[in-house]
Amino acid sequence: MVQLQVAELGRVRGGEEQRAAPGTTQKIDQFLANERPALPCVVIDRDEVRCRYSLLSEAFPNATIFYAVKANPMPEVLAALAAAGANFDLASAGQAERCLRLGIAPDRLSFGNAVKRTQDITRAYRNGVDRFAFDSIAELEKIGRAAPGAQVFCRLLVDGKGADWPLTRKFGRDEEMAVDLLSHARALGLTPIGVSFHVGSQQTDPSKWHTPIATASRIFHGCAAGGVDLAFLNLGGGLPAQYRTPIPTLGAYAEAIEVALTQYFGSSRPQIIIEPGRYLVGDAGVLRSEILLIAKKSRRASIRWVYLDAGRYNGLPETQGERIHYRIRAPQRGGRCGLVTIAGPTCDSTDIVYEHSGYELPLDLEVGDPIDFLSAGAYTASYASVEFNGFAPILTYRI
Ligand SMILES: Cc1ncc(COP(=O)(O)O)c(C=O)c1O
């Protein structure tokens, strides 16, 4: 029987997380082998999600965890996390309704998107959601009209360095403006509670929380001087999954954050929120695709093009700019490996997964072989296009 092996193996994490590091689980592999699901698909192991939640709770005992629903909004994933005690960060009113339908109480929901349609604020507010992010006066005014009295927090601008998937530029306001906006919130009939930031997704440098925590503490002082007491600090997401490059341990992140909180807030620490998405579900899923075609561009070409049934528009959007480097598992028949360009199935030439990242796959690969993207539980199925080129959205299975 042909063995599936990781052709591009990044080192796994050491220490306490060794068991969860490979980016797949025995249950997922058994499911793929026994059920032979229709492809392409993403398979999520909820036990692994639960395990991540408990590791996270242990590492951050003094923080309240809000799972960022956008990372993987499968109802069964939300239900597993809800049962484990998680709260939920929302990007839309639709996500609020999905959580409410699962019986999750509205006081466990936070609307963290700083750009919202007024009707969506109203919808969420009427459903009992009482906590909203903003980063502009216009958004604050919208919330003031649509959700009178609601709790609001201001998102800070950060540089996003060190993140493989940065969230810079689009969101956040600088320190001075944050103080002005928070101080103005009361005049609009709102309840200013604090600040949030996001250091960028797949943040590989634990020290990147330091500067925004320092900024947040100055904003707390600035607001207090104007009579507005803040008591809420949302440290965002950013905790990484295990892709091709080694990453620091969860403990290293917890320690760096703890040191910064102690340095800047001392004994008057606000309520601390974390909003992980990728960390909780990334390593709990595998994306299995199938090879549709293997071809070379000329007789002399050394690089093979491997075309898959999954691609940039169906399950692998985070390979845009070749930013997220999944570990790839391919059948090994004992032969050598060679450089490949990996592409998706659509007629769009932007649908190239990896061209410049040095991926190698076995030379004896065949059309019809499975190709697995490991640690693919986050931002894969939830990003799939509805029907680009007529391809159905990638299937998802949970076990
Ligand atoms: C406001 C907010 N919170 C949390 C997250 C989750 O981030 P991550 O998946 O890096 O943990 C995101 C991701 O885009 C976000 O925009």
The ligand as an SDF file (V2000), in Angstrom:
LIG
                    3D

 16 16  0  0  0  0  0  0  0  0999 V2000
  -11.0780   41.1870   15.3840 C   0  0  0  0  0  0  0  0  0  0  0  0
  -10.4240   39.8710   15.2240 C   0  0  0  0  0  0  0  0  0  0  0  0
  -10.2550   39.0980   16.3170 N   0  0  0  0  0  0  0  0  0  0  0  0
   -9.6970   37.8860   16.2370 C   0  0  0  0  0  0  0  0  0  0  0  0
   -9.2800   37.3690   15.0310 C   0  0  0  0  0  0  0  0  0  0  0  0
   -8.6640   36.0000   15.0000 C   0  0  0  0  0  0  0  0  0  0  0  0
   -7.3290   36.0540   14.6900 O   0  0  0  0  0  0  0  0  0  0  0  0
   -6.4090   34.7460   14.6700 P   0  0  0  0  0  0  0  0  0  0  0  0
   -7.0810   33.7730   13.7930 O   0  0  0  0  0  0  0  0  0  0  0  0
   -5.1130   35.2160   14.1940 O   0  0  0  0  0  0  0  0  0  0  0  0
   -6.3300   34.2400   16.0820 O   0  0  0  0  0  0  0  0  0  0  0  0
   -9.3840   38.1470   13.8680 C   0  0  0  0  0  0  0  0  0  0  0  0
   -8.8920   37.6390   12.5820 C   0  0  0  0  0  0  0  0  0  0  0  0
   -9.0400   38.2190   11.5310 O   0  0  0  0  0  0  0  0  0  0  0  0
   -9.9820   39.4340   13.9710 C   0  0  0  0  0  0  0  0  0  0  0  0
  -10.1570   40.2050   12.8880 O   0  0  0  0  0  0  0  0  0  0  0  0
  1  2  1  0
  2  3  1  0
  2 15  2  0
  3  4  2  0
  4  5  1  0
  5  6  1  0
  5 12  2  0
  6  7  1  0
  7  8  1  0
  8  9  2  0
  8 10  1  0
  8 11  1  0
 12 13  1  0
 12 15  1  0
 13 14  2  0
 15 16  1  0
M  END
$$$$
